[in-house]
């Protein structure tokens, strides 16, 4: 399923119009992750991202992943409306052709002190590299099965939060991350960072569903955030990135 995005010097896992399931730098390139010291509203963020990428001597098509923060979880219709707005800039940058989107993404909602509008937390882009070590970003994924149907139809153990349901939600999400890693030919062993997003206590399932699967080889960063759509409860993403900066 992996596709090439030659003008960005990376390949990606096709998913839906708003994002891909992951991006991996092409041979001779690496991914650099840039985190903003403060959240930056969407329009300003795109402008700062463009300036940073072009300042590094790279085309805007090198933009390969981003991490967003939104004020609160969207309804299904609200999420689609936001995504239609978000991809307009990607189209202007030559990344989105109206159907296929190579840019991986996470979009979560801080439970405490959320932003007043959708904002950028971090972004990633490709740049030439002398080293041969691979780099990749796996997009955020929650406990919703793929395919047709509404979110209520696809959410694992919809609106259930008893211990068995919670374990199943986490297990599904961890398995989905592993599946995406495998699309690129990798496992948890190659990751340099794993992030979890939830407002629920993950400790009761952490050992069996994360540690024993190797998902915490570099530790686990827990963000006290909700996934972007109402009734989703647990999200994850992961990456292998050897160059990370804060601006």
C-alpha positions as semicolon CSV with decimal commas, in nm:
position;residue;x (nm);y (nm);z (nm)
1;X;0,000;0,000;0,000
2;X;0,298;0,234;0,040
3;X;0,316;0,511;-0,224
4;X;0,598;0,742;-0,332
5;X;0,580;1,118;-0,303
6;X;0,887;1,204;-0,508
7;X;0,854;1,583;-0,490
8;X;0,873;1,563;-0,111
9;X;1,146;1,295;-0,098
10;X;0,935;1,059;0,108
11;X;0,690;0,775;0,077
12;X;0,363;0,740;0,261
13;X;0,081;0,507;0,361
14;X;-0,239;0,625;0,185
15;X;-0,537;0,671;0,415
16;X;-0,807;0,939;0,391
17;X;-0,823;1,283;0,228
18;X;-0,722;1,468;0,545
19;X;-0,402;1,276;0,618
20;X;-0,189;0,970;0,545
21;X;-0,118;0,696;0,797
22;X;0,255;0,763;0,796
23;X;0,553;0,910;0,611
24;X;0,907;0,772;0,567
25;X;1,203;0,968;0,429
26;X;1,347;0,846;0,100
27;X;1,703;0,714;0,074
28;X;1,946;1,000;0,115
29;X;1,701;1,204;0,323
30;X;1,591;1,222;0,683
31;X;1,294;1,367;0,870
32;X;1,343;1,665;1,097
33;X;1,078;1,735;1,363
34;X;1,025;2,091;1,477
35;X;0,818;2,166;1,787
36;X;0,686;2,512;1,861
37;X;0,765;2,638;2,211
38;X;0,411;2,780;2,220
39;X;0,105;2,664;2,029
40;X;0,063;2,860;1,705
41;X;-0,281;2,918;1,545
42;X;-0,334;2,740;1,216
43;X;-0,286;3,027;0,966
44;X;0,015;3,171;1,149
45;X;0,152;2,820;1,190
46;X;0,139;2,745;0,821
47;X;0,323;3,072;0,752
48;X;0,595;2,992;1,006
49;X;0,627;2,637;0,878
50;X;0,669;2,764;0,521
51;X;0,937;3,009;0,632
52;X;1,124;2,738;0,826
53;X;1,114;2,481;0,546
54;X;1,215;2,729;0,276
55;X;1,482;2,872;0,508
56;X;1,631;2,524;0,522
57;X;1,652;2,527;0,142
58;X;1,368;2,281;0,100
59;X;1,050;2,297;-0,110
60;X;0,713;2,316;0,064
61;X;0,642;1,965;-0,064
62;X;0,901;1,844;0,192
63;X;0,631;1,897;0,461
64;X;0,551;1,540;0,564
65;X;0,380;1,542;0,906
66;X;0,227;1,768;1,169
67;X;0,083;1,758;1,517
68;X;-0,221;1,976;1,592
69;X;-0,403;2,082;1,905
70;X;-0,774;2,170;1,891
71;X;-1,005;2,338;2,148
72;X;-1,234;2,035;2,196
73;X;-1,337;1,711;2,032
74;X;-1,531;1,761;1,709
75;X;-1,858;1,608;1,605
76;X;-1,822;1,392;1,295
77;X;-1,958;1,672;1,072
78;X;-1,745;1,932;1,247
79;X;-1,433;1,723;1,197
80;X;-1,499;1,694;0,826
81;X;-1,556;2,071;0,797
82;X;-1,227;2,140;0,977
83;X;-1,040;1,896;0,753
84;X;-1,179;2,054;0,436
85;X;-1,040;2,386;0,559
86;X;-0,704;2,236;0,664
87;X;-0,628;2,072;0,329
88;X;-0,669;2,396;0,133
89;X;-0,319;2,503;0,229
90;X;-0,180;2,159;0,148
91;X;-0,333;2,191;-0,199
92;X;-0,170;2,533;-0,245
93;X;0,166;2,381;-0,146
94;X;0,134;2,099;-0,401
95;X;0,078;1,830;-0,141
96;X;-0,293;1,749;-0,179
97;X;-0,438;1,675;-0,522
98;X;-0,800;1,668;-0,413
99;X;-0,798;1,297;-0,331
100;X;-0,460;1,179;-0,205
101;X;-0,284;1,340;0,091
102;X;0,071;1,224;0,177
103;X;0,105;1,428;0,500
104;X;0,078;1,229;0,825
105;X;-0,101;1,401;1,113
106;X;-0,207;1,386;1,476
107;X;-0,480;1,618;1,603
108;X;-0,574;1,601;1,969
109;X;-0,752;1,818;2,225
110;X;-0,588;1,924;2,554
111;X;-0,828;1,866;2,842
112;X;-0,673;2,144;3,050
113;X;-0,584;2,487;2,909
114;X;-0,683;2,410;2,550
115;X;-0,614;2,658;2,268
116;X;-0,894;2,889;2,159
117;X;-0,861;2,769;1,799
118;X;-0,691;2,481;1,615
119;X;-0,315;2,527;1,644
120;X;0,016;2,368;1,552
121;X;0,218;2,188;1,818
122;X;0,486;2,045;1,588
123;X;0,564;1,963;1,226
124;X;0,811;1,750;1,031
125;X;0,980;1,780;0,694
126;X;1,242;1,597;0,492
127;X;1,596;1,718;0,429
128;X;1,912;1,567;0,279
129;X;2,113;1,347;0,516
130;X;2,455;1,187;0,503
131;X;2,357;0,911;0,745
132;X;2,171;0,605;0,625
133;X;1,953;0,542;0,931
134;X;1,582;0,545;0,836
135;X;1,336;0,798;0,972
136;X;0,958;0,795;0,974
137;X;0,647;0,937;1,141
138;X;0,339;0,724;1,204
139;X;0,018;0,929;1,214
140;X;-0,210;0,940;1,513
141;X;-0,466;0,664;1,537
142;X;-0,745;0,593;1,785
143;X;-0,977;0,301;1,859
144;X;-1,182;0,333;1,540
145;X;-1,181;0,063;1,275
146;X;-1,120;0,164;0,916
147;X;-1,368;0,137;0,632
148;X;-1,713;0,275;0,569
149;X;-1,957;0,373;0,839
150;X;-1,994;0,647;1,096
151;X;-1,769;0,679;1,399
152;X;-2,031;0,522;1,631
153;X;-2,034;0,220;1,400
154;X;-1,654;0,191;1,390
155;X;-1,543;0,280;1,744
156;X;-1,423;-0,022;1,943
157;X;-1,655;-0,079;2,241
158;X;-1,847;0,240;2,166
159;X;-1,921;0,445;2,480
160;X;-1,793;0,167;2,706
161;X;-1,526;0,243;2,964
162;X;-1,529;-0,059;3,193
163;X;-1,187;-0,227;3,245
164;X;-1,239;-0,488;2,971
165;X;-1,355;-0,229;2,719
166;X;-1,066;0,003;2,803
167;X;-0,816;-0,277;2,755
168;X;-0,970;-0,364;2,419
169;X;-0,954;-0,001;2,303
170;X;-0,586;0,027;2,393
171;X;-0,504;-0,313;2,245
172;X;-0,670;-0,223;1,917
173;X;-0,481;0,108;1,893
174;X;-0,145;-0,048;1,975
175;X;-0,210;-0,314;1,710
176;X;-0,297;-0,046;1,455
177;X;0,031;0,133;1,524
178;X;0,217;-0,196;1,479
179;X;0,034;-0,256;1,150
180;X;0,135;0,086;1,018
181;X;0,495;0,030;1,125
182;X;0,491;-0,301;0,938
183;X;0,375;-0,125;0,619
184;X;0,718;0,042;0,616
185;X;0,893;-0,278;0,724
186;X;0,955;-0,169;1,083
187;X;0,856;-0,272;1,436
188;X;0,843;-0,096;1,772
189;X;1,216;-0,170;1,800
190;X;1,296;0,106;1,550
191;X;1,093;0,383;1,717
192;X;1,261;0,670;1,901
193;X;0,941;0,817;2,048
194;X;0,589;0,695;2,128
195;X;0,309;0,927;2,238
196;X;-0,027;0,844;2,397
197;X;-0,327;1,077;2,420
198;X;-0,604;1,015;2,669
199;X;-0,766;1,157;2,983
200;X;-0,805;0,807;3,131
201;X;-0,560;0,618;3,350
202;X;-0,340;0,403;3,125
203;X;-0,146;0,237;3,406
204;X;-0,372;-0,069;3,449
205;X;-0,304;-0,178;3,088
206;X;0,039;-0,031;3,030
207;X;0,250;-0,337;3,112
208;X;0,054;-0,596;2,913
209;X;-0,060;-0,384;2,619
210;X;0,241;-0,154;2,570
211;X;0,554;-0,262;2,757
212;X;0,535;-0,632;2,671
213;X;0,487;-0,544;2,303
214;X;0,803;-0,331;2,299
215;X;0,616;-0,006;2,247
216;X;0,798;0,171;2,532
217;X;1,159;0,100;2,431
218;X;1,221;0,477;2,441
219;X;0,969;0,544;2,715
220;X;0,617;0,677;2,667
221;X;0,507;1,040;2,647
222;X;0,152;1,078;2,781
223;X;-0,036;1,391;2,678
224;X;-0,348;1,467;2,881
225;X;-0,557;1,515;2,569
226;X;-0,864;1,369;2,405
227;X;-0,868;1,231;2,049
228;X;-1,024;1,472;1,795
229;X;-1,371;1,317;1,759
230;X;-1,640;1,285;2,027
231;X;-1,653;0,938;2,190
232;X;-1,297;0,838;2,098
233;X;-1,100;0,778;2,416
234;X;-0,742;0,673;2,330
235;X;-0,498;0,774;2,059
236;X;-0,131;0,705;1,984
237;X;0,139;0,798;1,737
238;X;0,507;0,710;1,707
239;X;0,815;0,800;1,511
240;X;1,182;0,741;1,438
241;X;1,336;1,087;1,408
242;X;1,700;1,156;1,489
243;X;1,690;1,534;1,445
244;X;1,444;1,730;1,661
245;X;1,445;2,100;1,748
246;X;1,225;2,347;1,937
247;X;1,160;2,696;1,800
